[in-house]
């Protein structure tokens, strides 16, 4: 009697598979759920998930050609723009009035960038579908929980509702990679149901930011689905153009806001403050006031309290023309370069860009660590989805005649 030869057990590969599965479960499933209940969940769980993925890649040797990937990324136009932006932010520590706080913020940004690079290198070249299906399940369950929390008035862990609002913003961001994955698998009904669930809980929230971000992403999703090349270039030009020519906006939008919203509305007053800052200190448009001044300056009288809380104002006020130019190049190259070889994934990527940029322009706390972490998580999820597109359809079984 001939016995089949069993394969040699590989403890390292088994341990790597377990760690990778746990890391993706935290990143795809646990993060959207925990973000609804505690504000620190994302900052704690995302690095933990990346560490597990890095350990898994070390155990099974999944991170191949890491140096070549890093070199190609740094030598790309977007990589060069990112390095210039990071260098200029570090140089602005020389003239910022808040050196300790600005140094801490810069270290946080560097830490988030390193975490993103580690996760990018640790994600395997071919992702298992079982791991990626955790994302829409986690987003869908989080959306149902968010609906119940908004109806009942929140949880005992979050009496003021701050974690719920932050969790809703995270949920709106993660909706687009979840839809992209379901759409790429042909599960369009599930994708529509998931979008409706997130839209309902966005309508029920007190703050309108999640709904605005969702609306912007939906418009870009439709445009990119109609024409992927036109959609990607359009969103790239719009984002880069708004950032580069942001100082012109208060002069154009202030009369419009005054006529539509009134002269004493917060939006009109914020645009007037921005216009005065530009006219009073035109030379500061070149260098900026230094990192962390847009936020800390409000508490020390350097910046009027009614100044805009938006990404466009903060970049120009802190880093000036050099930072804004480098940031606009980085945005455009990131959007145009984020192409997928599957047309079903591209609309979700562009919608996520539009959603995140809209939230940043409408006053989300872009200087906070959790927002940087959320963007890193979003990028890593899309990288994983892109690497899960290697199979287009299930192979058919071949029947052979035996003699």
N, C-alpha and C positions, 0 to 999 in steps of 0.2 A: 504494500500500500504506500503510495507516494503522498507525502504531506507537503502542503504549500509552505514556502519559506516566508516567514513573517519579516516585515521590514524592521530594520534596526531602529530602536527608539532613540529620539533626539530630544533630551530634556531641555536644551537651550531653545530649540524651535518651539516646543510646547509652552515654555515660560514666556517667550516673546509673543506668541499668539494670545496668551491670556492677558499679558500686560497691554498689548495693543487693543484688544477687545475692551478692556476696562477703560483705557484712555479715551477711546471713541465713545463709549457709553457715557462718560462724564461730559465730554465735549458736546455731543449731539443730543443727549437725553436729559442729563441732570442739570446742565447749565440753564436752559430755558425755564425749567421748573423751579429751581432754587432761587433764581433771580426775582421771582414774584414775592418771596417772603423775606429775603435779607439782602441788603444793599452790597454787602461784602462778598456775596457768593461768587460772583463772576471773577473778582480779583484773586480769590483763593483757589477756585476750582480750575480755572483755565491754565495757570502754570502747572498745577498738579497733573492735568491731563497731558500737557506737552512733555513733562518729565517722564511720564509712563511711556509715551510714544518714543522718546529718545532712547530710553532703556531697552525697549523692544527692538529698535533698529540696531542697537549695539550688540544685543544678544544674537540676532540672526543675520547680522551684516546687511541689513536692508538699505542703509544709507551709503549707496555706492556713488563714486565720483562727486563727493561732497565739495571738494575744493574747486573742481571745474564748474560746478553749478554756482557757487558763490562768486567766482571770478566773472562768469558771464553775467550774473545779476548786477554786480558792482560796475562792470564796464558798459552796461546798457545806458541809454540816455536817461531813463527813469532812475536808475541806480546812482548815476552821477549827480542828478538833481537832488536826490535824497541825501547824498553825502554832503553836498553844498549846503542844503538847508540845515542839516545837523551841525555842520561846522559853524555856520553863521549863528545858530542858536547858542552854541557854546561860546562863540566870540562875544555875543551880546551880554554875557555875564560881566564883562569889563565895565559896562556903563549902566547896568540895571541897578536900581536903588534897593532891590530885595535879593541880595546875593544868596543867602541861605535857602530861601524858598525857591528861587530860580534854579539853584544847583540841584536841589531835591527833585524838582520837576524834570530837569534835563536827565538826571539819572533814571528816573522812571521811564522817560521816553526811550532811552538807550536800552533799558531792561526789557521793555515791550518789544523793541525791534529785535533784540537777540532772541527773545522767546519765539517771535514769529519765524526767524530764520531757522531756529532749532526745530520747530514744528514742520516747516516746509521741507527740510532735509529728512525728517523722520517719517513722513507720510510715505507709505510704500508706493511703488510705481503702478501697482494694480490693486485697486481697492475692492474689497468684497462687498457685494450688494447687501448682505445681511447687516454689515456695520452701518452702511449709509441709510438704510431704512429706519434706523433709530432716530434720525433727524426729524422726518415728518411726524413720527409717532410722538416724539417729545414736544414738538411745536404744537401739534393738535391737542395733546393733553393739557399743555400749559394754557392754550387759548380757552379751553373749557373751564379750567380752574379760574382763569382771569375773569371770565364772564360771571361765574358764581361769586367771586370776591367783590366785583364792582356792584353787583346787585345787593349783596348782603352788607356792604360797607367796609370790607377789608377783613383782615385776620387779626388775632390777638397779638401776633408777633410784629405787626406793622400798624399800630393804631392811627398814625398820621397819614398813611397811604403813600409814603415816599418810595418804599421798595416796590410797591405795585406799579407806580408810574414809571420807575426805572425798568422794571421787568417788562412792562408793555413796550417800551422803546426797544429793548433787546428782542422782544418777540416780533416786532415789525421788521427788524433787520434780518432775523433768522427765517422769516417767512419766505424770502426770495430764494435762498439756496434750497429750501425744502420743496418749493414749487418747481425749481429747476430740475431737481432730481426726479420728482414724480413725473414731470413732463417728459423727461428723457427716457423714462421707462414706459411711456404710453399710458400712464394712470392720470388722465386729465380730469376725470370726475372727482378723484380724491384730491387733486390739486385745487379744483374749484371749491370743494367743501372746506378745505383748509383755509383758503383765502377768505371765504365767507365768515368762518369762525373768528379769524383775526380781525376782520373788518367790524364784526359785531362788538367785540370787546373794545376796539378802538373808539367806536361811537359812544360806548358807555363810560369811557374815562372822562374825568373832569378836565384834564388838559387836552388841548387840541393837537399837540405835537405828533402823537402817533398817527392820527388820522391824516395830517398833512403829509407826513413822510410816506404813508401808505398810498395816498393819492398820487404823489409824484412818482413813486415807483411803478404804479399801475400804468400811468401814461407812457413812461419810458418803455415798459414791458411791451405794450401794444405796438409802439413805434418800432422797436427793435425786432419784434416778431415779424412785422411787415417787411422791414428792410434792415438786416443786421449791420451792414456796412454803414449805411446812413445813420442808423440809430447810435452806433458807437461813436462815430465822429461828431455827431450833433451833441451828445451829452459831454464828450470831451471838450469841445469848443466852448460850450456854455459854462461848464465848471471852471475851466482855465481862464476864460474871459472874465467871468464875474470876479474871480480872485485877483486877476492882474489889474483890472480897471475899477476895483472897488471904491477908490477915493472919489470917483465921479458920481457914484450912486447918490450920496446925500444931496448933491446939487440938483440932480434930476428928480429924485423921488420926494423931496421935501414939499414942493408945491402940490404935488399930486396927493400926498398923504394929508396935507393941511385941508385941501378941498373935500376929500372923501371922509376923513376921520375926525377932522377938527384940529385947530391949532394947539389945543392942550392935550391931545391924545399922547400916550406914551411913545408910540411910533414916531410921531411928528417931533416930539421933544428930543428923542434919541437921535434922529437925523440932524436936527439943529445943533446938538452938541458935537456930533461928528464933523459937521461943516465948520464949526468954530475951531475945533482942534486943528483941522487942516489949514485954515487961514491964519491962525495964530502961530503955528510952528511948521511952516512949509519945509524947512530943512530936515525935520525929523522924519519926513516921508522917505528919506534915503536910508537912514540907519535904524529907525524905530527907537523906542524907549527902553528896550531890553526885555528879556524874558520875564514873565510873571507880572509885569506892570499893569496890564489891562484888568486883572482881577484884584491884585493887592492894592492897586492905586485907588480903588473906590473906598477902601477903608481908611485911607490916610489923606484924602482930599486932593490927590493928584489927578484923579479922573472923576468927573461929575457922576453922581449916582444914576442919573438918567441916561448915561452913555449906552450905546447898543451892546447887547450881550450876544454877539454873533461871531462866527468864525472869520468873516470878512474883515470886521473891524479889529479883532484881536490880532490877526496876522500882521496887518499893516501897522497897528499901533506898537506892537512889540518888536517886530523884525523888519519893518520898512520895506522898501522896494526890493532889496536883495532877497529877503525871505519870501516875499510875495511872488517874485519872478521864479525862484526855484520851486516854490510850492505849486505854481501853475504848470510848470513843465512836468513836475512829478505827477500831478493829477492827469494831465493829458496823456502822458506816456502810459500811465497805469490803466486808464480807460481804454485807449486804443490798443494797447498791447495785451489786454485781457481777453484774447480771442479764444474761442473753443472750436475744436474740430467738429463738434456737434451743434447744429443750428438750434437744437432744442434747449441748450444750456445758456447760450449767449443772452437771450432776453432777461433771464434771471440775474445774470451778472450785472448787466447795465441797470436793471431796476434797483439792485442793491446799492450801486454807486449813487444813483439819483436819490434814493431814500436817505442814505447816510449824509450826503451833501446838503439835502434840504433840512434835515434835522440840525446840522451844524450851522446853517445860515439862519435858522429861526430861533436860535438861542439856547441850544443844548450846551451843557457844560463841557466844551471840548477840551478844556485844560485838565479835567479830572482823569484820574488813572483808570477808572472803570470804562470810560469812553474809548481810550486807547486800547484797552484790553478787548472791548467788544469788536473794534475794527480788526484787530489781529485774529480773533476767533472767526470772524466773518471770512477773512481771506483764507485761512486754513481750511475752512469747510468747503469753500469753492475749489481749492486745490484738490481736496479729497474727492469731490464730485467729478472734477475733470479727469482724475485718474481712475475713476470708476466707469468710464465710458469706453473701455477697450473692447467690449462685446456689444455688437449691434443687435443680434438676435440669437435665440437659443439654437445650438447646432442640432441637426437632425441625425437620428441614429441610422447608421449604414448597415444594411442587411447583406451578408455575404453567403453565398452558397458553399456548403462544405461537401467535399467528396467522400 
